[in-house]
């Protein structure tokens, strides 16, 4: 009886983490990216992380999801390698610059920048 109750305590304790991971993984796999748009707000509003920690943690969460998604996309020949190589170089440099800026950017500014990117992407998707 005790072990049954303990099992549900563990499930309840980790339920938010599992749901956030599942939704983030589905978004990342389905859209080829976008896991951060799920993970960052979830980490902040559901798990109480601060802005900087949420953004850095989201990147760490998305890395293995991206590897799994990339394997699927590559194995099904969905990747345009000519385009990939050209954009990847800028992405690596941009990732480095963004990580450095995260260290100096105040939380409120970071939140506003993230919101602008999300809203801009939403408007672009609608139009």
FIMAR-593779 format. One record per residue: residue in one letter; x, z, y of N, C-alpha, C, O, CB in turn. Coordinates in steps of 0.02 Angstrom, whole numbers, padded with zeros to 5 digits, always signed. Atoms other than C-alpha are relative to their C-alpha. Glycine has a CB too. Layout:
% FIMAR-593779
AXZYXZYXZYXZYXZY...
This chain:
% FIMAR-593779
X+00041+00000-00060+00000+00000+00000+00043+00000+00063+00030-00037+00110-00047+00061+00000X-00045-00004-00057+00140+00045+00120+00036-00066+00012+00044-00087+00069+00050+00056-00010X-00037+00062-00008+00236-00115+00087-00045-00056+00028-00022-00099+00065+00030-00022-00067X+00048+00048-00026+00079-00218+00123-00008+00010+00075-00009-00039+00113-00068+00006-00036X+00006-00017-00070+00058-00130+00290+00064-00017+00038+00062-00043+00094-00016+00074+00009X-00065+00017-00031+00244-00150+00328+00008-00075+00009+00034-00098+00059+00057+00028-00042X-00003+00072-00004+00232-00336+00292-00038-00026+00061-00013-00068+00097-00028-00032-00064X+00040+00022-00057+00095-00358+00422+00030+00024+00066+00022-00009+00117-00071+00025-00006X-00035-00022-00060+00193-00255+00548+00056-00048+00018+00066-00064+00077+00029+00071-00010X-00055+00047-00012+00340-00374+00527-00028-00066+00025-00002-00095+00073+00040-00012-00065X+00031+00063-00022+00227-00527+00543-00024+00007+00072-00012-00038+00112-00060-00019-00046X+00024-00011-00069+00146-00454+00700+00058+00002+00049+00053-00025+00104-00041+00065+00003X-00059-00007-00044+00317-00413+00773+00030-00069+00016+00050-00081+00073+00052+00045-00033X-00033+00065-00009+00383-00590+00748-00047-00058+00013-00025-00115+00020+00041-00015-00061X+00049+00053-00008+00222-00688+00773+00012-00042+00063+00010-00103+00059-00070+00030+00002X-00013+00037-00062+00258-00735+00955+00061-00045-00007+00061-00102+00015+00011+00049+00058X-00061+00039+00008+00433-00793+00909-00013-00061-00044+00009-00116-00028+00055+00044-00031X+00015+00054+00046+00369-00898+00765-00043-00054+00034-00029-00113+00026-00035+00026-00063X+00045+00048-00034+00230-00979+00869+00038-00037+00054+00031-00098+00060-00061+00036+00030X-00039+00033-00052+00347-01014+01015+00048-00051-00031+00053-00108-00007+00040+00052+00042X-00045+00045+00034+00474-01092+00897-00036-00060-00030-00012-00117-00025+00037+00036-00055X+00039+00054+00030+00342-01195+00807-00024-00050+00052-00017-00110+00043-00060+00029-00038X+00025+00044-00054+00264-01264+00967+00058-00037+00034+00053-00096+00049-00040+00041+00052X-00059+00031-00030+00436-01297+01042+00027-00055-00045+00044-00109-00022+00055+00053+00014X-00024+00049+00048+00492-01387+00885-00045-00061-00005-00020-00118-00008+00007+00031-00068X+00047+00056+00003+00335-01494+00877+00007-00043+00063+00009-00104+00058-00072+00026-00007X-00008+00038-00063+00353-01543+01061+00065-00040+00000+00066-00098+00019-00002+00047+00061X-00066+00033+00000+00537-01584+01039+00000-00059-00049+00026-00113-00033+00055+00050-00019X+00002+00054+00050+00508-01687+00881-00048-00056+00019-00033-00114+00008-00020+00028-00066X+00051+00049-00017+00353-01775+00945+00019-00042+00060+00009-00103+00060-00066+00034+00013X-00015+00035-00062+00415-01821+01118+00074-00019+00007+00092-00053+00055-00020+00043+00058X-00072+00015-00005+00602-01834+01084+00035+00048+00047+00096+00046+00053+00010-00070+00024X-00025-00053-00044+00626-01692+01208-00061+00040+00021-00114+00034-00010+00039-00029+00063X+00058-00037-00024+00515-01575+01303-00007+00070-00027-00050+00108-00005-00061-00038-00016X+00003-00068+00026+00549-01419+01203+00013+00052+00053-00015+00107+00050+00050+00008-00056X-00015-00047-00055+00619-01337+01359-00060+00014+00043-00067+00069+00071+00056-00026+00042X+00060-00011-00041+00455-01361+01450-00047+00049-00033-00089+00079+00000-00036-00066+00012X+00039-00050+00037+00376-01253+01315+00039+00065-00003+00013+00119+00012-00017-00025-00071X-00040-00060+00012+00519-01133+01281+00012+00042+00062+00005+00103+00059+00066-00020-00030X-00017-00039-00061+00565-01083+01459-00059+00043+00023-00051+00103+00030+00022-00048+00057X+00056-00043-00020+00391-01027+01515-00019+00052-00053-00038+00108-00036-00060-00043+00017X+00017-00048+00052+00359-00946+01346+00049+00059-00001+00028+00117-00009+00000-00035-00069X-00050-00054-00001+00521-00847+01354-00010+00046+00060-00001+00106+00055+00070-00029+00001X+00011-00040-00060+00481-00790+01530-00065+00040-00003-00065+00101+00005+00000-00045+00062X+00066-00032-00006+00295-00753+01520-00024+00035-00063-00063+00083-00058-00050-00052+00019X+00022-00032+00062+00271-00707+01337+00050+00051-00027+00031+00100-00059-00014-00052-00052X-00051-00045+00027+00436-00623+01297+00037+00040+00053+00078+00083+00037+00050-00040-00039X-00027-00041-00054+00486-00556+01468+00073-00014+00018+00105+00028+00049-00006+00070-00017X-00069+00017-00018+00654-00645+01486+00005-00015+00075-00044-00036+00106+00025-00060-00041X-00011+00021-00069+00728-00670+01659+00013-00076+00001+00025-00106-00052+00059+00039+00033X-00006+00073-00008+00745-00849+01726+00064-00028-00032+00061-00074-00072-00003-00019+00073X-00064+00026+00024+00929-00874+01689+00005+00004-00076+00025-00044-00109+00058+00039+00032X-00002-00010+00072+00918-00803+01514-00047-00048-00035-00030-00076-00088-00017+00072-00019X+00049+00045+00030+00763-00907+01477+00027-00072-00003+00020-00106-00054-00065+00002+00038X-00026+00069-00002+00846-01071+01530+00058-00007-00049+00061-00056-00086+00022-00018+00071X-00058+00004+00045+01008-01035+01436-00022+00006-00073+00003-00029-00116+00051+00055+00017X+00024-00009+00068+00915-00975+01282-00038-00062-00024-00032-00081-00082-00046+00062-00004X+00037+00060+00018+00801-01128+01284+00047-00055-00023+00033-00091-00071-00043-00025+00059X-00049+00051+00019+00954-01241+01276+00026+00016-00071+00033-00029-00112+00059-00003+00050X-00024-00019+00066+01018-01143+01126-00052-00010-00054-00036-00027-00111+00022+00073+00001X+00055+00012+00047+00848-01155+01042-00008-00074-00014-00019-00095-00071-00066+00029+00027X+00013+00072+00006+00833-01341+01074+00055-00037-00037+00042-00089-00068-00009-00030+00069X-00055+00034+00034+01004-01387+01004-00015-00014-00074-00012-00072-00094+00064+00041+00006X+00014+00016+00070+00958-01366+00819-00063-00044-00009-00066-00085-00054-00008+00064-00040X+00060+00042+00003+00786-01443+00852+00018-00073+00013-00008-00119-00019-00053+00024+00049X-00021+00067-00018+00869-01594+00931+00041-00032-00057+00034-00091-00070+00042+00001+00065X-00038+00026+00057+00988-01613+00784-00047-00023-00055-00039-00078-00083+00048+00054-00027X+00049+00019+00052+00841-01615+00662-00038-00062+00022-00045-00109-00017-00049+00058-00014X+00037+00058-00025+00741-01736+00771+00045-00063+00001+00022-00117-00017-00027+00014+00070X-00046+00056-00003+00894-01847+00797+00012-00030-00070+00014-00091-00077+00067+00021+00030X-00009+00024+00069+00921-01859+00609-00059-00045-00020-00049-00098-00048+00006+00059-00049X+00060+00039+00016+00742-01921+00589+00000-00067+00038-00011-00120+00009-00064+00040+00016X+00001+00060-00041+00754-02045+00733+00055-00049-00021+00042-00109-00026+00010+00018+00074X-00055+00043+00021+00924-02112+00677-00014-00031-00068-00004-00091-00078+00066+00040-00002X+00013+00025+00068+00873-02128+00494-00056-00052-00001-00060-00091-00048-00017+00057-00046X+00054+00050-00003+00721-02231+00547+00015-00056+00050-00029-00094+00068-00065+00034+00020X-00024+00052-00047+00823-02343+00665-00040-00004+00065-00056-00058+00089-00004-00068-00035X+00036-00002-00064+00730-02287+00821+00047+00005+00060+00024+00005+00117-00048+00059+00000X-00048-00013-00054+00890-02264+00923+00031-00065+00024+00054-00106-00016+00055+00048-00025X-00036+00056-00032+00958-02394+01044+00069+00026+00017+00079+00059+00068-00039-00027+00065X-00067-00028-00007+01143-02355+01025+00035-00023+00063+00073+00015+00093+00042-00017-00060X-00031+00025-00061+01198-02465+01171-00022+00043+00059+00019+00062+00101-00018-00074+00012X+00027-00043-00053+01086-02365+01287+00024+00072-00009+00041+00105+00040-00077-00003+00000X-00019-00069+00014+01129-02200+01203+00070+00016+00026+00080+00066+00061-00003+00014-00075X-00069-00013-00021+01317-02213+01234+00007+00001+00076+00044+00042+00103+00046-00053-00029X-00005+00004-00073+01293-02261+01416-00029+00062+00034-00001+00088+00082-00035-00062+00026X+00034-00057-00031+01174-02119+01456+00032+00066-00022+00032+00115+00016-00075+00000-00018X-00028-00062+00027+01261-01989+01347+00057+00026+00043+00062+00087+00053+00025-00012-00071X-00056-00021-00041+01417-01985+01456-00025+00037+00063-00002+00091+00079+00043-00060+00020X+00029-00033-00059+01315-01945+01612-00035+00064-00019-00034+00113+00019-00049-00046+00035X+00034-00061+00022+01213-01819+01513+00047+00057-00014+00032+00115+00002-00039-00015-00062X-00050-00052+00014+01367-01724+01457+00027+00028+00066+00032+00089+00074+00058-00028-00043X-00024-00023-00065+01435-01717+01634-00054+00039+00037-00041+00092+00065+00024-00061+00043X+00056-00035-00033+01264-01670+01703-00015+00067-00032-00032+00115+00004-00062-00043-00003X+00011-00064+00034+01244-01534+01571+00051+00052+00021+00035+00111+00030+00003-00009-00075X-00053-00045-00023+01410-01459+01623-00014+00025+00071-00010+00084+00086+00069-00034-00004X+00015-00017-00070+01364-01464+01808-00060+00047+00004-00060+00096+00040-00012-00063+00042X+00060-00042+00001+01191-01392+01773+00014+00071-00024-00013+00119+00004-00053-00031-00042X-00018-00067+00025+01264-01248+01672+00039+00040+00051+00029+00100+00058+00040-00006-00065X-00037-00035-00053+01384-01207+01813-00047+00021+00057-00041+00076+00084+00057-00046+00028X+00047-00017-00054+01243-01214+01942-00047+00057-00020-00068+00095+00023-00041-00062+00018X+00043-00054+00024+01138-01097+01834+00029+00068+00018-00008+00115+00032-00010-00005-00076X-00034-00063-00016+01267-00961+01868-00009+00021+00073-00006+00080+00089+00073-00005-00016X+00003-00016-00072+01245-00972+02058-00069-00008+00030-00081+00013+00087+00049-00043+00038X+00067+00013-00025+01063-01022+02076-00045+00062-00006-00052+00088-00061-00032-00060-00037X+00046-00058+00004+00943-00878+02121-00061-00017-00043-00083-00074-00046-00021+00022+00070X+00056+00010+00045+00798-00853+02001-00059-00036+00033-00088-00081+00003-00024+00067-00026X+00056+00032-00034+00666-00901+02129+00010-00074+00012-00036-00114+00005-00013+00035+00066X-00017+00071-00012+00754-01064+02172-00002-00037-00067-00028-00093-00070+00069-00007+00034X+00000+00031+00067+00780-01102+01987-00072-00014-00023-00086-00067-00050+00036+00045-00050X+00071+00008+00019+00593-01075+01955-00032-00058+00038-00069-00097+00008-00039+00066+00014X+00029+00054-00040+00546-01192+02097+00027-00068-00020-00011-00117-00024+00014+00012+00074X-00029+00063+00022+00667-01328+02043-00030-00022-00067-00048-00080-00076+00077+00006-00007X+00030+00015+00066+00601-01318+01864-00072-00023+00009-00093-00071-00023+00003+00062-00046X+00069+00019-00012+00422-01326+01928-00006-00070+00029-00049-00109+00010-00034+00050+00047X+00001+00067-00030+00459-01480+02034+00013-00053-00053-00021-00104-00054+00053-00006+00057X-00014+00048+00053+00535-01569+01883-00060-00008-00047-00077-00063-00067+00061+00022-00040X+00058+00003+00045+00385-01525+01774-00058-00037+00033-00089-00079+00002-00022+00072-00020X+00055+00034-00036+00259-01580+01906+00015-00074+00009-00029-00116-00001-00012+00034+00069X-00018+00070-00008+00354-01741+01941-00008-00038-00066-00033-00094-00067+00073-00005+00025X+00007+00032+00065+00360-01781+01756-00074-00009-00018-00093-00061-00045+00036+00042-00055X+00072+00005+00014+00174-01744+01738-00033-00056+00041-00073-00095+00014-00035+00067+00014X+00028+00052-00043+00130-01857+01885+00021-00069-00025-00019-00115-00028+00022+00009+00073X-00026+00063+00026+00240-01996+01816-00036-00020-00065-00051-00079-00076+00076+00003-00012X+00034+00014+00063+00157-01981+01645-00073-00021+00010-00099-00061-00029+00003+00062-00045X+00069+00016-00013-00017-01990+01719-00007-00069+00031-00054-00105+00015-00031+00053+00046X+00006+00064-00035+00016-02141+01830+00031-00057-00038+00030-00114-00015+00032+00004+00068
